[in-house]
């Protein structure tokens, strides 16, 4: 069986400044998928990537970039489908009990008491924690 070549030309968008190959592939993954589905080889695609503004790139680095972009796209869609929307409660909100929360003065007093304990010198017979 003879391989058929696609004679249809394709062009990739130009590279943005300081854009990595992986970022470029991630941004234009749909275009890469369409080109690959049309039967274009990775070698031809690597030449198009070079024409888009990237230096000499190997076919392997392009394949890895496309693989990682596909994997990331799958992970993103998986996360989006597993997230559930926040449920809206139709019941009236319950008032918060004030007895469970201590007033700020008590907190400040407890903190200052603990700081004084930590800052005081050791009493006679107590081991020095800094030794």
N, C-alpha and C positions, 0 to 999 in steps of 0.2 A: 504494500500500500504506500503510495507516494504522499509525502507531507505537503500540505497546501500552505502557501505563504500568504500572509495578509499584505496587500499592497496599499491598504488605507494608511495615510499618514496620520500621525498623532503628535501633538505638542503638549508639553507640560507647562504650567504656569511658571513664571520667573521666581527665583529664590529671593526671599526677603533677606535683608542684611543680618548677618550673624545667625542664620537659621541652620540648625543641624539637619542632617539627612533624615534622622528619625522623626523630628518635628515636621519636616516637609512631607514625609510619607503619611504621618498621622493626619495632617491637615487635608491632604488630597487623597485619602485612602480610596474613596469611591472612584476617582479617576483611574487610579492604579488597578483597581479591581476590574473596571470595564476594559481597560487595555489588556490585562492578562486574560480575561474571558474571551476576548477577540482572537486570542491565539498568538499574541506577540511574545517573543522570547524574553527572558530576563536579560540577556546580553543586549538586545535592542533597547530594552527599557533602561539599562545602565547608560547607554549612549545618550538617550533622551534626558536622563538625569544630569549628565555632564553638560549638555546643551542648556539646561535650565539654570546653570550657574554653579554647580558643584564641580569640584575638580575630578580627577580620575578616580572613579569608584569601582570597586570590584563587584562582580555579580553576587558574591557571597554576602557582602555588606548590605547590598540592596535587598536580597532575600531575607536577611535577618531583620532589617528595618520594616519590611512588609509584614513579616511574621509577628513582630512585637506590636505593630499597629493593629493587626487583626486581633491579637490576644487582648490588647487594651480595650478595643471596641467591644469585644465580647464581655469583658469584665464590667465595663460601664453599663451595658444594656442589662446585665444580670443584676447589678446593684439597683438600677432604676426599677426593674420589675419586682424586686423583692421588697422594696420600701412600700409601706402602707401609709395612706394618708392619715393625718391626725384625726382622731374621732372627736366629733363635736358633741358635747354633753348638753342635753336638753334640761337637765335638772338644775335647780338654782344652786349657786355656789354656797358651800358651807362656811360659816364664819370661822376664822382661825382662832384657836384657843390661846389667849394671852398667857395663861399660866404655864404653858410648856416652854415659852421663851423667857429667858431671863432678861431683865432690863439691862441696858448698856452700862449703867453705873456698877452693877454687880460684876459684870465682866471685867471692867477696868480695874476694879478693886482686886479681883482674883489675880489678874495679870500682874498688877503692881506688887501684890503680896508674894507671888512666885518669883518675881525678879529680885525682890529684897532677899529672899531665901537663897537664891543662887549667887547673889553678889556678896553676901556676908562672908567674912573669914571663917574658917572651920573652928569649931569649939574645941576645947581641950579634950583629948581622947578620940576625936573624930579624925579619920584619915583624910588627908588633903586630896581632893579629886584631881588636882592638876599634877600630882607627882606620878 
